[in-house]
């Protein structure tokens, strides 16, 4: 199953980027064909309809294509001020914006419709970014994604990763695995229909 995985952060020492890397290894072992992208590798400006009227940036189109090609997604979302960060919202806003002059991309939901989405979060706090996920879930459902009910918020992330980048605790690995398993299961079901 082709699975897109990314973190909603570009910070070098981001716990969510670390979680995305650890999750990519677990998902690959589970049989997923993982495409792990870094949002920092895309030149995507702050969304502005006037800027969009001048033409959709090339990296936005590249991101739309990558998203469309993957039936399963996993997003590791940081929590900023009790919600998901502006970087993630901006990325979703651009990726869902219709390209009126392009017959393929004039449907803004094309990259999102029917995708099976797993949500993870990591935070130094005790809740692990849980509030970010509770805000992100309805947004992604509105984008016509199927959001897996099983989610995981990793608390005390500053002490959660081993030197090799893997999660130290078996309970944490099992929680990530449970999200991956549900995403892959549902994506396979949807693909079979």
N, C-alpha and C positions, 0 to 999 in steps of 0.2 A: 504494500500500500504506500503510495507516494504521500509523504507527510512533510508539511512545511512547518518549520520551527523557528521562532525568533523571540527575542526579548524586547520589551518596550523601553529600552534604555540604551544609551551609547556610552555611559560612564565606564571608564576602563576597569575599575574595581567593582562594578555592579554585581550585587548578589543575584539579580535576575539573569544577567548574562552567564554567571557561573551555573545557575540552575538550568539554564537552557543548554549549556554544554553537557552537564551531567545527564540531563533528560535525553539529549540526542544519543548518547551512548546506550542508555537503557532502551530507548525506542528501537535502535538498530538491532540490538540483541533480541528484541521482541519480534523482529521480522519486518519492521518498517523500512522503507527506502527514504531516508531522511535527507531533506534539503535544509540545512541550517544557515540562515542568512543573518547578517548584521545590518541593522538599519543605518548605521554610520556609512555603509558602503553605497548608499543611495543619496543622490543630491536632490533632496526634496525640500523646497522652500516652505515657509509658513503659507497655509492656504489663503488665497485671496482671489476672489472672482475676477477682478480686473487683470491679475496676472494670468489666470487661467484663460481669459479671453484672448490673450496674446499667443496661446498655444500650450498644450499640456506638456510639462517637462518630460524629456526622454526617459528619465529614471522612474517616473510615475508609470509610464507605459510598460517599462520593464517589470516593475513590481506587479502591475495588474496581470501580466502574462504569467509570472511565477505563481501568484495566488491562484489563478484560474487552473493551472496545470496540476494542482495538488488537491485531492479530495478531502484530505485530513490536515488539520492545522493544530499546533499547540503554541499558545502564546504565554510567555512568562511576563507578567505585568507588575511593575513596581507600584507602590502606593505613595502618592504625593498628596499630602493634606486630605487624607481620607478617600482618595479616588485615584483613577489611573492618570498617568502623566500626559501633558500636552503633546509630547512627541508621538505617543501612540494614537491619540485622537487625530492629530494632524495627518498621520500616515493613513488612517482609515478614511478621513475626509477626502484626501486626494485619490486614494484607490477606488473610492465609491463615486467619484465625480464623473458624470458622463462626458464623453468626448463627442460633441455634437456633429463634428465633421467626419467622424470615423464610423462606418457602418458596423464594425465589429464591437467597438467600445462605446457606442452611444447609449447602451444600457449600463448605467452606473453600477447595478447590482451583479453584473455578469461575473465578476471575480469572487463574489461572496455567496451567491445563491446555492443552497444545498451543501455547503461545506460543513464538515463535522469539526467542531472546535473544542479543544481541551484547554482549560485555563489553570495556570499555576501562578504562584506569587511567592516572593521571598522578601523578608524584611528583618531588620535587627530587633524589632518589637515582638511582643508575645503573640500578637494576632497574625503575624506573618504576611501582612498585606491583604488580609481577607476582605477589607472594605473596598479595595480596588476591584476585586473580582465581583463583588455584589453590584458594583456600578457598571462594570464592563459586560456582564452577562446580558442585561436587557438591550444594551447598545448593539451587541453582536446578533442577538435574536432579531432585532429590528433590521439588521443588514441581511436577513434571510438565511443566516447560518443556523445549524442545529448545534446548540451548546450542550455539551455533555454535562449531565447533572453532577457527576463526580468531579470535584475540584480539590486542589490542595494548596494550602497557604503555609509556607515554611517559616516558622518563627525562629528567633535567635540565629539568624542566618550567618552571623559572624563566627559561629562555632559549629556550623553544620557541614563544612566541606573539608575533606582530607587533602593532603598535599598534592595528590594526583588529580584533584578536581572532582572526585566522586563524593557522593553523600556518605557521611560517616555512619549514620544510623540505619539499620535494616528497616525500621519502621518508616523512615522517610523515603527510602528507596521503594518500599512496598506501596506507599501512598502515591508516589509518582507513577509506579507501574500500573496501579489501578486506574489512573486517569488515562494513561496510554492505552491500556487494554480496552477501556470503554470506547475511546475515540476510534481505535482500529476496528473494533467490532461493529460499531455503528456505520463507519465509512464503508466497510465491506457489504453490509446490508443494503445501504443506499445505492452502491454501485451495482448490486445484483438486480435491482429493480428496473 
